[in-house]
């Protein structure tokens, strides 16, 4: 092997590493990228869906809270619209007993607010007696006298200050984590005479928020002041509960969802009501809201982990089932290239493909050695034959010139029969000489040689021999191998018909529907069992050539040449027809094969 060939061989890529590269870059990396893309896309979609769901839930629950506040507002208006307190107040101004006034007012407050789910306490302050406080407790919501004490000590003064700015409206007041709904009670001339304060129950107001997906805690702000601080200290102390942070995040928006990596995310909802701004903050546990997304990510991670042993198994399988058998085949092929013909590979493969490849290689190697040995022996025999022929041959040009001289002598003596036979013999001799060394010629040229032989036979046997022809003239220009018709005609004359009585021969040339060129030579001889055995023996592969006649070897030569040129589906076939006459059929493909 030259240096250039060695260098070119080194540049060849290993099939194993080519397969690894294709697995990595054509399967693993695209699959990894696709999985990561799916994770990112699904995470994004999950975040969007969670955000939409939470915002929708916050909006709905805030609507519920607004309905509850509206109910409280309606309940507070009953103190004015029902005019009972106004009536008791007028009686009280008419010097009614103060104890009777307290009893009547507190009885009314209990009737209206002691059983309201949204109220914890109800307090009434008469403006001309600011130190007094009439109240009712909703014990079912946990209202106690401690709430009244807190109102008197820490809330009453601020509520009175707020009430001065209310006129006939309603507002909310937040004091140290307590929520009060405040409104003025006015006379028929719209002059305030008392202030009604309803302490709202935080549990009732915030109860609907516990149904939000992933709910952890909630806080409520009124005009920047924290009304409901929530219950969980780790949530309350976060930056998200800073009102400055809330204003920065929300800006002009009314609803904001703030996703935070870690423990908690937050949803903010702002609404204008009662002349102020209420902001609701809901803290959400990410472990709950994004549990499905995390599970999905874990599934994809496990999938990626399981892909690694899959790749390892594929590589082991490819090495054992592909690389090793291919190496054995390559080693055996190199041995054949180096001259070790007939080498055999141990074939223990359990897959059909490589078992067939190794079996075919062993068969090919065996056939190659057999063919090489046969060709070697044939070359030796051919060399010896050529030496013998050179030693004993007659110059064919001298023989052809001699026949030409005899032909002129016959013509001068007026013997046309002898002259015609000499010309036919010269034509046949010219065919065997093949001066142009052509392997193919036209059907018309082939018929010239066959007609020359038939002319000699007709002159030889006279009226005892007759020949008819059925030839499609469109086929005369078709290319066929040289000297394939005359040997078959000669075989029919020598072995087929009984020339002592009456020999009949018919030559037919046609094209079959399947595209094959069909040449038929029919004689009136009967195909006996002995004839069938002789024909099968001549056309077989194992015939002993030294025991056969020249004519028999001629038809064997025709059959083998056709099969070599056109394939095993073409060749010479000899059989009997329905009249028990013998038909010799030559089948050729119409396309002319390339000369070899």
Secondary structure, 3 states (H helix, E strand, C coil): CCHHHHHHHHCCCCHHHHHHHHHHHHHHHHHHHHHHHHHHHHHHHHHHHHHHHHHHHHHHHHHHHHHHHHHHHHHHHHHHHCCHHHHHHHHHHCCCCHHHHHHHHHHHHHHHHCCCCCEEEEEEEEHHHCCCCEEEECHHHCCCHHHHHHHHHHHHHHHHHHHCCCCCCEEEEEECCEEEEEEEEECCCCCEEEEEEEEECHHHHHHHHHHCCCEEEEEEEECCEEEECCCCHHHHCCHHHCHHHHHHHHCCCCEEEECCCCCEEEEEEEEEECCEEEEEEEEEEHHHHCHHHHHHHHHHHHHHHHHHHHHHHHHHHHHHHHHHHHHHHHHHHHHHHCCCCCCCCCCCCCCHHHHHHHHHHHHHHHHHHHHHHHHHHHHHHHHHHHHHHHHHCCCHHHHHHHHHHHHHHHHHCCCHHHHHHHHHHHHHHHHHHCCCCCCEEEHHHHHHHHHHHHHHHHHHHHHHEEEEEEECHHHCCCEEECCCCHHHHHHHHHHHCCCCCCEEEEEEEEECCCCEEEEEEEEEEECCHHHHHHHHHHHCCCCCHHHCCHHHHHHHHHHHHHHHHHCCCCEEEEEECCCCEEEEEEEEECCCCCCC
